[in-house]
Amino acid sequence: QEYTALKLKVKEWSDTAKSIVSKALPENATVYFVPATLRPETMYGQTCCFVGPKIQYGIYKASDTEYYFITDRAARNMAFQGIFSKWAEFPKVADLKGSDVIGTLVNAPLSVHREGVRILPMGTVKDTKGTGVVTSVPSDSPDDYATVLDLAKKAEYYGIKKEWAELEILPIIETPSYGNLTAKTLVERLKINGPNDTKLAEAKDLAYKEGFYKGVMCHGEFKGRSVEEAKPLVRQQLIDSSDAFNYAEPDGEVISRSG
Ligand code: ZZB
């Protein structure tokens, strides 16, 4: 699986993270949350970024000044893809749980929300896939749409500010079957009632297919072009500006065998 890994620069840490990070990192260090995505063309629509609140993460030294917030598993994989400055080395400078970083403000490249987006909890993030960090595009990802609705509804329970989950959801891609807010349309049509609804798998499948084969960009530099055309162009633009890099998931690792 070939992902685009996006670099979301930390602008302001949550209080818990701040006390951990200030002891562990040099003052001039730049830290990025690094979500892995298959949909670089949707990055205009990022409204927040998810971590699994119970997942264990690390901050890893990628170069002299740059550090990545990812899972241990992802750091190990990256170290063997020439992403870190020394081959096979992935020095960890801090240990954090997802819950420690909730509320952190990050800059999301290309997002219409230039003021930054918040790190928020998502119960369904898998620590066995990608980097364990998931950028949220509720216009085009049904999982993300269901999660931000739930977060806003139960903000107090999740220990977040309601407005962090309520950034405006702008149309990015137009499709013939689902209009310009594919995820909202699918969540409503399939009567999905929350982030753990099993119908989300079907919604995701439908959204991927319709978006890729019939989607047309209705926002950004490639407005009017098909998603199929725009995808590699947006990806390359993000890589050229050093806001992203390619990250490959080794085969087989996510399959757990029994018996
Ligand atoms: C932004 C985005 C925008 C995504 C969209 C999807 C969609 P897949 O297809 O199963 O391989 N993701 C990445 N890592 C994780 C993880 N560890 N746990 C849970 N979800 C994860 O999944 C790849 C997609 O799943 C990634 O692409 C990421 O969300 C999420 F409009 O990034 B995506 C119809 C989907 N649309």
Residues whose N, C-alpha, C, O or C-beta is under 5 A from the ligand:
A	BS01	ZZB	A36 T37 L38 R39 T42 T124 V125 K126 D127 K129 G130 G132 V133 V134 T135 V137 D140 S141 K204 A207 Y208
